[in-house]
Amino acid sequence: MTADVRLADAQVLPAGGPASDRFDWAEAWYPVHYLRDLDRDRPTAFTLLGRELVIWWDRTAEQWRAFEDACPHRQVRLSEGRLDAEGRLECPYHGWAFTGTGDCAVIPQQATTGQAHTSDRACAKTLPTATAQGLLFVYAGSAERADRVPLPLVEPWGTDENWVCIDTFRDLPYDALTLLENVLDPSHLPFTHHGSVGNRANAGPMTDLKIVASDRQGFQGIWPEGPRRGKLGTQSTTFIAPSLMWHDLEADSLGRAMTVVYATPIRAGECRIFARFPFRFKSAIPRFFLRIAPTWFQHLGQNTVLEEDQIFLHHQERRIQQQGGSATYSRQCYLPTPADRFVLALHRWVDRYAGVPFPNEPLPASLSIPELLERYQSHTLHCRSCAAAWRRSKQGQTAAIAIAALSWTLAPILAVAGVSAIAVILLAGLGFGAAAIAWGLKQLQRRFEQGPRQVRRNQKA
């Protein structure tokens, strides 16, 4: 399915299932990957709403597929397999192979006259997929509804050349609702992110924050004064249930800027954030520099910003669950000011329509601080740009160490052989320079693997 033809000649259905008074978390489209980070030559594993999936490119149909990550033969993970010479998904255990529709095409162990592969029990379980705005979406619920449910897209985001977008993603150690609560709250920015993307001096009363529309499908809000005490302009906020929100700001001096977040639920206590920052600048200069900046370099900074509230959000949701969870949220948390109106609107939507995505499931044990700041598994491994930069830094480090070692080995030999002192000094200097480069590349590798414990807001001015 492609986004532009999915809904043709079909009655559109709202996300959330057929019940008008309840929102079913499964009956919705969720982004699972940026298209640019997916590898068409191998399968990719992902977990959506606790359901283990394998994502792979069906070259016959020229589209992405999503299956349950289990071979019907012996329940082995198909994501550990490969794409065979015919472009089918092949199980790593016994070589059963599946077409893009989930049909079993090959059972190597059966006789040539065998028909076991034609049984429904031999089929892989499939989920609907669609692509739009650079993302791969998977529908988690009834396949019969998928074609008629709209994709959760950022409608104001235009396609003209004046738009430029910065994207990142990461697997976060807390729930999708905790993430949404955080990003819907503009009042935390000056304090939590002071020194990075915020400033305490910009904090102040937010008396004009208000909800202008709210129903089962989400809500809309407006902040007439806007951030930085009205210096930028009015900011609107939209929440599209169950996992998309964006802030939209049109500043006279800057242009239009959006903060877009998808919160894809993985399992209890874990979600994947897709953070997107579309800009439409009035000047071509910032647009030019954003477009030429390496993706991996942007991601290093964005990971640091995410980590500025990662530790306390991880522990916050555990404390709330220990004291009764979302059912007692209004008693546990005191929200007396208009600055909390978007957070209250989210929890009212949860209480009235949706509940939590993983009811009755306890959160996993608390992670240590090094585990919470881990970057390689939660981002780098799955990001094409960062993974490539990490590999190149390791290769460069190896080469620099070799140059340093060779230089320091040859320098005394050349000195004894009577080579000029200047040449020997230059060779030794080359070794020291190479050693410095190796050290710098090692520090860069660590930034792809682990975040810093010290956050900017707590550093002395």
C-alpha positions, 0 to 999 in steps of 0.5 A: 500500500502507498499513502496516496492510493490507500484511501481511494474509493473507500470510506474513511474510518477514524483510528481507534476502532469502532467503539465511539467511547473507547480508543483501541491502541492497536487500531492505529498506524504507527511509524516504525522506521525512517525509510532512509535507515532501512536496509533493503538487503536484510530483514530488520527486527522491531517490537510494536505494542509488545508484538515482535515484528520483522520488516523486510523489502519485498523486491517483487512487489517493491514495497516494505513488508511487516510480519510477526517475527516467528516462523510457523514451523518452529517459532524461530525469529525470521529477523535472524534469517535472510532474503534468498536469491528470489527475494523471499524471506527465508527462515534461518533454522530450516530454510522455509521461505515466504513471499510478501503476502506471507505464503510459504513458497519453500519447505526444503524438507518436504518431497517434491510432491508435498503440499504442506506449504499450501496449508494456512498453518504454513503462512507467516502472519502479516501486518499492513504497511504504508509509507509517507513523509519519509516514514514506514508505518505499520498498522497494529490492528485489524487488517480489514480496517487498515486501508480505511484509516488515515495515516497520522501525518503532519498536515501543515508540513509542506513539500515546497523547497523552502522547507528543511527538516532535521530528523532523529529517533531513539528508543527511550527507557520510558512509556509512550505516554510519558514521552507525550506528556513531556513533549506536550509540556512547553513549560519544562523547556527553560529549566530541563534544557537550560544551556542547550535548547532552553534558557531559565531566563525565558520562564514565566507565567503561561496564563493564556495557554488553552485547549480549543478543541478536544475529542476521541481523536485528540485535541488542539491547543493554543499559546497566544503569547508563545515561547520566549515571553512573546518574542517569537509569536503565537504557538499552536499545539496538536495531538493526533491520537494515539501517538503524534503531536506537534507544536507549530510556531510562525515567527515574524523574524525567523519564519515557520518552525515546527516540533513534531514527535511520534511516540511509538509504543514498543513495550511497557516502559519503552518507546521509540521517539521520532522527532522531526523539526521542519523549518521554513526560513525566510532566509536561505542562509540557515536553510543552506547550513542545515542541509549541509550539516552531517546527519550524524553530527546533528544526532549527537547533539539531539541525543544529548538533549533527549538525555537531559530528561531521560533519567528522571522521566524513567524514574518518574513513571515508576513512582507513579505506577507504584502509587496507583498508576494513571488511575490515580494520576490526578491525586498524585500530581498537583497541576494548579497552573495553566501551564499544565493544561496540555498535560491535563488534556492528554490524561483526560483523553487517556481516562475517558477514551484510551486507557494505557497501552499496556494495562496490567503490565508492570514496568521492568526494573529500574535501569542504572544511570550508564544503562539509561545513557546508553546510545549504541543499541538505542540509536547508533546501531539503527541509524545509517548515518551514525553507524557509518560515522562510528565505523569510520571513526574506528577505522581512522583510529586504527590507522592513526595508531598504526601511523603513530607506532610506525613513526615512533619505531622508525624515529630512533632507527633513523637517528642512529642511521645518521638521518638529519635531526630535523627529519627525525623530529618531524617523524616523531612529531607525526607520531604525536599528531597521529596519537592525538587524532587516535585519541580524538576519534576514540572520544568521538566513538564514545559519543556514539556509544554513551551519553555524558552524565553531567547535564548542562543545566547543572553546570556552573555558569 
